[in-house]
């Protein structure tokens, strides 16, 4: 039957792998039967305010693949068998039972041993995640290690704090100078008004005196010249 032919080919592809394939990065896994669809790191990403990432970097994929690399007789190998048979068209409980039968026939594994291997991988991922989160908190300055140099994020955060304080101080100085400028401008305006008023008063007195002097001079000239 076609379905059994596909399963046979899937099993062959699983057990007969080239050297190039074993060294290739592991492709992102499909969602297993009965597994929650929420990503494990989504809660942490939201908690740390991380940007939305739709594709992990290759270096992270390679790191995780290294954590999940086993000896070919563990849950990682069983997962490869499941994916291979799923690609051949098998699904549901039958997929996992058929994959386990083939896996057990080759490796002689038992269900408890297989599930224990899965727990070990889960623990390895959890332990590694705790280490990465600890390094992340240290990098952003949430935690410090005695004697260790601060990370670039912590250094930039300290520089930002200092620059903000310097800017606040300069702002206070600028406001004080602006106040002094306003007071000086007000005093300057008052003094200019006083000076202009004084000049206007002088001009008025001077012109009045000149007009009076000129009037009396003309009168004197007229009367004194006529009396000769």
NORNOR-V514472 format. One record per residue. SS is DSSP state (H for helix, E for strand, C for the rest). OMEGA is omega in whole degrees, 0 to 359 (NA if undefined). NEAR is the number of other C-alpha atoms within 8 Angstrom. Layout:
# NORNOR-V514472
SS&OMEGA&NEAR + SS&OMEGA&NEAR
This chain:
# NORNOR-V514472
C&183&4 + H&183&5 + H&179&8 + H&175&7 + H&179&8 + H&179&11 + H&178&10 + H&179&8 + H&179&8 + H&180&13 + H&178&12 + H&180&8 + H&181&9 + H&186&10 + H&180&6 + C&181&6 + C&178&8 + C&179&6 + H&181&6 + H&183&6 + H&182&7 + H&181&7 + C&183&6 + C&178&6 + C&179&7 + C&180&7 + C&178&4 + C&185&4 + C&173&5 + C&181&5 + C&181&6 + C&180&5 + C&177&6 + C&182&4 + C&177&6 + C&186&4 + C&182&5 + C&179&5 + C&183&5 + C&184&5 + C&184&6 + H&180&8 + H&179&7 + H&180&7 + H&179&11 + H&182&8 + H&183&7 + C&179&6 + C&183&6 + C&177&7 + C&179&5 + C&180&5 + C&182&5 + C&180&4 + C&180&4 + C&177&7 + C&183&6 + H&180&6 + H&178&6 + H&177&8 + H&179&11 + H&179&10 + H&179&8 + H&179&9 + H&177&10 + H&178&7 + H&183&9 + H&179&8 + C&181&7 + C&182&8 + C&180&5 + C&179&6 + C&184&10 + C&183&11 + H&176&10 + H&177&12 + H&178&10 + H&178&12 + H&178&8 + H&178&9 + H&179&13 + H&181&11 + H&180&10 + H&180&12 + H&176&15 + H&177&10 + H&179&8 + C&175&10 + C&180&8 + C&180&9 + C&177&8 + H&181&7 + H&181&7 + H&179&8 + H&184&12 + H&179&10 + H&180&8 + H&179&8 + H&180&12 + H&178&9 + H&179&8 + H&180&9 + H&182&12 + H&181&10 + H&182&8 + H&187&6 + H&181&7 + C&182&7 + C&177&10 + C&180&7 + H&179&6 + H&180&6 + H&180&8 + H&180&11 + H&176&9 + H&177&8 + H&178&10 + H&179&11 + H&178&8 + H&178&8 + H&179&10 + H&179&8 + H&178&8 + H&178&9 + H&181&10 + H&180&8 + H&180&8 + H&179&8 + H&178&8 + H&179&8 + H&181&8 + H&179&8 + H&178&8 + H&178&8 + H&180&8 + H&179&8 + H&179&10 + H&180&13 + H&183&12 + C&174&11 + C&178&11 + C&177&7 + C&180&7 + C&175&8 + C&182&6 + C&178&4 + C&181&4 + C&178&6 + C&179&4 + C&179&10 + C&182&10 + H&179&8 + H&179&9 + H&179&11 + H&180&9 + H&178&8 + H&177&8 + H&178&8 + H&178&8 + H&179&8 + H&180&8 + H&180&8 + H&178&8 + H&178&8 + H&178&8 + H&180&8 + H&178&8 + H&179&8 + H&178&8 + H&178&8 + H&177&8 + H&178&8 + H&180&8 + H&179&8 + H&178&8 + H&178&8 + H&178&8 + H&178&8 + H&176&8 + H&179&8 + H&180&8 + H&179&8 + H&179&8 + H&178&8 + H&178&8 + H&178&8 + H&179&8 + H&178&8 + H&179&8 + H&180&8 + H&177&8 + H&178&8 + H&178&8 + H&181&8 + H&179&8 + H&179&8 + H&179&8 + H&179&8 + H&179&8 + H&178&8 + H&178&8 + H&180&8 + H&180&8 + H&180&8 + H&181&8 + H&182&8 + H&179&8 + H&179&8 + H&180&8 + H&180&8 + H&179&8 + H&179&8 + H&182&8 + H&179&8 + H&179&8 + H&178&8 + H&180&8 + H&180&8 + H&180&8 + H&180&8 + H&184&8 + H&183&8 + H&183&8 + H&179&8 + H&182&7 + H&182&6 + C&180&5 + C&NA&4
